[in-house]
Every structure is written in structure tokens, then in C-alpha cells.
């Protein structure tokens, strides 16, 4: 089963109350990654940044400023 088929299967099983939220998320992804024509390299950098942020692997503004001085 392809990813598209899996996604369609999941959407079919979604409660009606969540469909609007799911559509909002899909449109967000489309706008973020398709409409803006982000390159594969940029997508990888975004994913790496998001992953690092989620792991807490980032500098605060104060830490960044002190390293620049």
C-alpha cells in the first residue's frame, strides 16, 4: 500500500469533527512545502532544525549573543 493510499484510508476513518482540522493541516503543509517551492536541501535543513528544536538542542538569544561577542 502506498503512502497516498494509507493516507486516504486514514482520512476515511477520521471522525467528522476532526476533518476540518486535518484539512487545515494538509493545506498548511501544502503552503509550507509545495507552494513556496522549497528545495529538497532546504526541506532537509528545516527538518533538521525542527528536530534539534524538539530535542532542546539550540542556543537561547543570550547564549548566541555571548558567542558573537
OpenMM code with the backbone's topology and positions (N, CA, C; nanometers):
from openmm import Vec3, app, unit

residues = "UNK UNK UNK UNK UNK UNK UNK UNK UNK UNK UNK UNK UNK UNK UNK UNK UNK UNK UNK UNK UNK UNK UNK UNK UNK UNK UNK UNK UNK UNK UNK UNK UNK UNK UNK UNK UNK UNK UNK UNK UNK UNK UNK UNK UNK UNK UNK UNK UNK UNK UNK UNK UNK UNK UNK UNK UNK UNK UNK UNK UNK UNK UNK UNK UNK UNK UNK UNK UNK".split()
positions = [
    Vec3(0.0852, -0.1179, 0.0000),
    Vec3(0.0000, 0.0000, 0.0000),
    Vec3(0.0896, 0.1239, 0.0000),
    Vec3(0.0578, 0.2180, -0.0873),
    Vec3(0.1372, 0.3402, -0.0957),
    Vec3(0.1020, 0.4352, 0.0190),
    Vec3(0.1857, 0.5338, 0.0373),
    Vec3(0.1598, 0.6341, 0.1414),
    Vec3(0.0290, 0.7069, 0.1120),
    Vec3(0.0056, 0.7380, -0.0151),
    Vec3(-0.1184, 0.8072, -0.0518),
    Vec3(-0.2400, 0.7209, -0.0182),
    Vec3(-0.2315, 0.5917, -0.0469),
    Vec3(-0.3419, 0.5009, -0.0157),
    Vec3(-0.3645, 0.4914, 0.1352),
    Vec3(-0.2546, 0.4858, 0.2110),
    Vec3(-0.2659, 0.4810, 0.3572),
    Vec3(-0.3307, 0.6080, 0.4100),
    Vec3(-0.2883, 0.7214, 0.3566),
    Vec3(-0.3442, 0.8493, 0.3998),
    Vec3(-0.4938, 0.8562, 0.3698),
    Vec3(-0.5320, 0.8149, 0.2507),
    Vec3(-0.6742, 0.8150, 0.2150),
    Vec3(-0.7537, 0.7220, 0.3056),
    Vec3(-0.6965, 0.6073, 0.3390),
    Vec3(-0.7630, 0.5122, 0.4284),
    Vec3(-0.7827, 0.5743, 0.5667),
    Vec3(-0.6821, 0.6427, 0.6164),
    Vec3(-0.6924, 0.7075, 0.7472),
    Vec3(-0.7965, 0.8189, 0.7453),
    Vec3(-0.7992, 0.8966, 0.6377),
    Vec3(-0.8967, 1.0055, 0.6270),
    Vec3(-1.0382, 0.9493, 0.6251),
    Vec3(-1.0577, 0.8394, 0.5558),
    Vec3(-1.1905, 0.7766, 0.5515),
    Vec3(-1.2369, 0.7345, 0.6910),
    Vec3(-1.1430, 0.6981, 0.7780),
    Vec3(-1.1772, 0.6520, 0.9127),
    Vec3(-1.1835, 0.7662, 1.0141),
    Vec3(-1.1461, 0.8872, 0.9735),
    Vec3(-1.1435, 1.0019, 1.0638),
    Vec3(-1.2837, 1.0401, 1.1084),
    Vec3(-1.2997, 1.0798, 1.2349),
    Vec3(-1.4292, 1.1336, 1.2791),
    Vec3(-1.4563, 1.2664, 1.2071),
    Vec3(-1.5811, 1.2904, 1.1718),
    Vec3(-1.6174, 1.4132, 1.1004),
    Vec3(-1.5726, 1.5386, 1.1744),
    Vec3(-1.5737, 1.5331, 1.3059),
    Vec3(-1.5365, 1.6500, 1.3858),
    Vec3(-1.3901, 1.6895, 1.3653),
    Vec3(-1.3061, 1.5959, 1.3229),
    Vec3(-1.1641, 1.6258, 1.3050),
    Vec3(-1.1258, 1.6546, 1.1602),
    Vec3(-1.2164, 1.6363, 1.0672),
    Vec3(-1.1830, 1.6543, 0.9260),
    Vec3(-1.1400, 1.7970, 0.8938),
    Vec3(-1.2057, 1.8965, 0.9514),
    Vec3(-1.1684, 2.0358, 0.9247),
    Vec3(-1.0267, 2.0635, 0.9726),
    Vec3(-0.9921, 2.0108, 1.0890),
    Vec3(-0.8569, 2.0302, 1.1417),
    Vec3(-0.7546, 1.9586, 1.0543),
    Vec3(-0.7879, 1.8390, 1.0085),
    Vec3(-0.6979, 1.7643, 0.9201),
    Vec3(-0.6776, 1.8400, 0.7892),
    Vec3(-0.7845, 1.8960, 0.7350),
    Vec3(-0.7735, 1.9735, 0.6117),
    Vec3(-0.6857, 2.0960, 0.6331),
    Vec3(-0.7029, 2.1651, 0.7449),
    Vec3(-0.6183, 2.2808, 0.7757),
    Vec3(-0.4713, 2.2411, 0.7769),
    Vec3(-0.4408, 2.1252, 0.8361),
    Vec3(-0.3023, 2.0800, 0.8443),
    Vec3(-0.2472, 2.0468, 0.7057),
    Vec3(-0.3258, 1.9795, 0.6244),
    Vec3(-0.2820, 1.9459, 0.4885),
    Vec3(-0.2566, 2.0734, 0.4081),
    Vec3(-0.3444, 2.1707, 0.4207),
    Vec3(-0.3255, 2.2974, 0.3499),
    Vec3(-0.2027, 2.3719, 0.4011),
    Vec3(-0.1769, 2.3638, 0.5322),
    Vec3(-0.0558, 2.4232, 0.5890),
    Vec3(0.0677, 2.3594, 0.5267),
    Vec3(0.0700, 2.2265, 0.5207),
    Vec3(0.1845, 2.1568, 0.4618),
    Vec3(0.2024, 2.1943, 0.3153),
    Vec3(0.0922, 2.2020, 0.2434),
    Vec3(0.0984, 2.2385, 0.1022),
    Vec3(0.1584, 2.3776, 0.0859),
    Vec3(0.1110, 2.4705, 0.1652),
    Vec3(0.1620, 2.6068, 0.1581),
    Vec3(0.3086, 2.6122, 0.1968),
    Vec3(0.3435, 2.5405, 0.3007),
    Vec3(0.4800, 2.5452, 0.3538),
    Vec3(0.5813, 2.4801, 0.2611),
    Vec3(0.5478, 2.3660, 0.2051),
    Vec3(0.6472, 2.2888, 0.1325),
    Vec3(0.6271, 2.2828, -0.0185),
    Vec3(0.5090, 2.3087, -0.0674),
    Vec3(0.4855, 2.2970, -0.2110),
    Vec3(0.4727, 2.4344, -0.2753),
    Vec3(0.3837, 2.5159, -0.2248),
    Vec3(0.3575, 2.6454, -0.2869),
    Vec3(0.4788, 2.7372, -0.2838),
    Vec3(0.5636, 2.7232, -0.1848),
    Vec3(0.6796, 2.8108, -0.1743),
    Vec3(0.8007, 2.7555, -0.2486),
    Vec3(0.7863, 2.6381, -0.3114),
    Vec3(0.8916, 2.5758, -0.3897),
    Vec3(1.0228, 2.5650, -0.3123),
    Vec3(1.0164, 2.5077, -0.1960),
    Vec3(1.1347, 2.4844, -0.1148),
    Vec3(1.2116, 2.3673, -0.1747),
    Vec3(1.3418, 2.3829, -0.1895),
    Vec3(1.4238, 2.2763, -0.2463),
    Vec3(1.4358, 2.1608, -0.1481),
    Vec3(1.4788, 2.0459, -0.1979),
    Vec3(1.4975, 1.9289, -0.1123),
    Vec3(1.6005, 1.9590, -0.0040),
    Vec3(1.7044, 2.0323, -0.0406),
    Vec3(1.8079, 2.0689, 0.0570),
    Vec3(1.7501, 2.1574, 0.1673),
    Vec3(1.6654, 2.2522, 0.1291),
    Vec3(1.6012, 2.3391, 0.2277),
    Vec3(1.5058, 2.2596, 0.3166),
    Vec3(1.4331, 2.1642, 0.2582),
    Vec3(1.3431, 2.0802, 0.3367),
    Vec3(1.4212, 1.9996, 0.4398),
    Vec3(1.5379, 1.9479, 0.4006),
    Vec3(1.6218, 1.8731, 0.4942),
    Vec3(1.6704, 1.9630, 0.6071),
    Vec3(1.7094, 2.0851, 0.5738),
    Vec3(1.7561, 2.1795, 0.6756),
    Vec3(1.6433, 2.2153, 0.7721),
    Vec3(1.5232, 2.2339, 0.7188),
    Vec3(1.4075, 2.2643, 0.8033),
    Vec3(1.3788, 2.1482, 0.8965),
    Vec3(1.3800, 2.0267, 0.8422),
    Vec3(1.3533, 1.9080, 0.9238),
    Vec3(1.4586, 1.8921, 1.0322),
    Vec3(1.5849, 1.9156, 0.9982),
    Vec3(1.6923, 1.9046, 1.0970),
    Vec3(1.6761, 2.0102, 1.2056),
    Vec3(1.6390, 2.1314, 1.1668),
    Vec3(1.6184, 2.2385, 1.2641),
    Vec3(1.5021, 2.2072, 1.3572),
    Vec3(1.3932, 2.1574, 1.2999),
    Vec3(1.2774, 2.1226, 1.3818),
    Vec3(1.3121, 2.0107, 1.4791),
    Vec3(1.3874, 1.9132, 1.4317),
    Vec3(1.4277, 1.8016, 1.5168),
    Vec3(1.5166, 1.8506, 1.6307),
    Vec3(1.6134, 1.9351, 1.5989),
    Vec3(1.7026, 1.9890, 1.7016),
    Vec3(1.6241, 2.0700, 1.8039),
    Vec3(1.5293, 2.1492, 1.7564),
    Vec3(1.4470, 2.2293, 1.8473),
    Vec3(1.3679, 2.1399, 1.9417),
    Vec3(1.3064, 2.0351, 1.8862),
    Vec3(1.2269, 1.9438, 1.9685),
    Vec3(1.3126, 1.8740, 2.0737),
    Vec3(1.4401, 1.8520, 2.0427),
    Vec3(1.5312, 1.7875, 2.1374),
    Vec3(1.5932, 1.8881, 2.2348),
    Vec3(1.5649, 2.0159, 2.2146),
    Vec3(1.6209, 2.1187, 2.3016),
    Vec3(1.7644, 2.1529, 2.2662),
    Vec3(1.8078, 2.1148, 2.1464),
    Vec3(1.9454, 2.1363, 2.1026),
    Vec3(1.9554, 2.2682, 2.0256),
    Vec3(1.9499, 2.3780, 2.0999),
    Vec3(1.9572, 2.5095, 2.0384),
    Vec3(2.0100, 2.6092, 2.1411),
    Vec3(2.0542, 2.7248, 2.0923),
    Vec3(2.1026, 2.8310, 2.1795),
    Vec3(1.9907, 2.9305, 2.2062),
    Vec3(1.9885, 2.9834, 2.3270),
    Vec3(1.8978, 3.0944, 2.3550),
    Vec3(1.9573, 3.2198, 2.2912),
    Vec3(1.8797, 3.3262, 2.2828),
    Vec3(1.9316, 3.4508, 2.2268),
    Vec3(2.0508, 3.5019, 2.3062),
    Vec3(2.0439, 3.4862, 2.4371),
    Vec3(2.1538, 3.5317, 2.5222),
    Vec3(2.2806, 3.4510, 2.4951),
    Vec3(2.2669, 3.3201, 2.4804),
    Vec3(2.3823, 3.2351, 2.4515),
    Vec3(2.4424, 3.2694, 2.3152),
    Vec3(2.3563, 3.2905, 2.2180),
    Vec3(2.4028, 3.3260, 2.0842),
    Vec3(2.4784, 3.4588, 2.0875),
    Vec3(2.4215, 3.5583, 2.1562),
    Vec3(2.4837, 3.6904, 2.1638),
    Vec3(2.6191, 3.6835, 2.2330),
    Vec3(2.6295, 3.6029, 2.3379),
    Vec3(2.7574, 3.5934, 2.4091),
    Vec3(2.8640, 3.5258, 2.3233),
    Vec3(2.8255, 3.4344, 2.2362),
    Vec3(2.9222, 3.3691, 2.1476),
    Vec3(2.9672, 3.4628, 2.0361),
    Vec3(2.8821, 3.5593, 2.0000),
    Vec3(2.9159, 3.6532, 1.8940),
    Vec3(3.0094, 3.7633, 1.9437),
    Vec3(3.0103, 3.7864, 2.0740),
    Vec3(3.0916, 3.8948, 2.1304),
    Vec3(3.2373, 3.8572, 2.1402),
] * unit.nanometer
topology = app.Topology()
chain = topology.addChain("A")
for resn in residues:
    res = topology.addResidue(resn, chain)
    for name in ("N", "CA", "C"):
        topology.addAtom(name, app.Element.getBySymbol(name[0]), res)
